[in-house]
Amino acid sequence: MPGFVMLDLLGTEPSAEEQELMVHPQCCGVILFTRNYIDPQQITALCTALHALKSPPLLIAVAILDLGVEFAHVTEVLHAR
């Protein structure tokens, strides 16, 4: 039985290669880190773009150990959905 994987992003938006990996049937989600965060508007747009890549939408997780004070806004955005 094949397993599922979660990926991370190198920057604040997915590259073409990352998008290609995320639409693979075995990819179930993305883990976000502080390197993926600029401000609340950017993270909202990023989450929207990630969800639009496939159906059902990718799970979006936040790396808690990597959270900074500003990055806490990500959880607010995710909970608002």
C-alpha positions in Angstrom: 0.0 0.0 0.0 1.5 3.4 -1.0 2.0 6.0 1.7 1.3 9.7 1.6 3.8 12.6 1.9 3.7 16.2 3.0 6.0 18.7 1.4 7.5 22.0 2.4 8.2 25.1 0.3 11.5 26.8 -0.2 10.1 30.3 -0.4 7.0 32.4 -0.1 5.3 30.9 -3.1 5.5 27.5 -4.7 7.9 27.0 -7.6 6.8 25.2 -10.8 8.7 22.1 -9.6 7.0 22.3 -6.1 3.6 22.6 -7.7 4.3 19.6 -9.9 5.2 17.6 -6.8 2.1 18.8 -4.9 -0.4 17.6 -7.5 1.1 14.1 -7.3 -1.5 11.6 -6.0 0.7 10.7 -3.1 1.1 14.3 -1.8 -1.5 15.0 0.8 -0.3 18.4 2.2 2.2 21.1 2.8 4.0 22.2 5.9 4.6 25.9 6.3 7.6 27.4 8.0 8.6 31.0 8.9 10.5 31.2 5.6 7.1 30.9 3.8 5.7 33.9 5.6 5.8 37.6 4.7 2.5 39.1 6.0 -1.1 38.0 6.6 -2.2 39.0 3.0 0.6 36.9 1.5 -0.1 33.9 3.6 -3.8 34.1 2.8 -3.0 34.2 -0.9 -0.5 31.3 -0.5 -3.1 29.1 1.3 -5.7 29.9 -1.3 -3.3 29.0 -4.1 -2.2 25.8 -2.4 -5.9 24.7 -1.9 -6.6 25.4 -5.6 -3.9 23.0 -6.8 -6.0 19.8 -6.3 -9.2 18.4 -5.1 -9.7 17.5 -2.4 -7.5 20.4 -1.3 -4.1 19.9 0.2 -3.8 19.8 4.0 -1.9 22.8 5.2 0.1 22.4 8.4 2.2 24.9 10.4 5.5 23.9 11.9 4.9 24.9 15.5 8.6 24.7 16.6 9.4 27.2 13.8 6.7 29.7 14.8 7.7 33.3 15.4 5.5 36.0 16.9 4.5 37.3 13.5 3.9 33.8 12.1 1.1 33.2 14.6 -1.1 35.1 12.1 -1.0 32.0 9.9 -3.0 30.0 12.4 -5.6 32.8 12.5 -5.9 32.7 8.7 -6.2 28.9 8.6 -8.8 28.9 11.4 -10.8 31.6 9.7 -11.5 29.3 6.7 
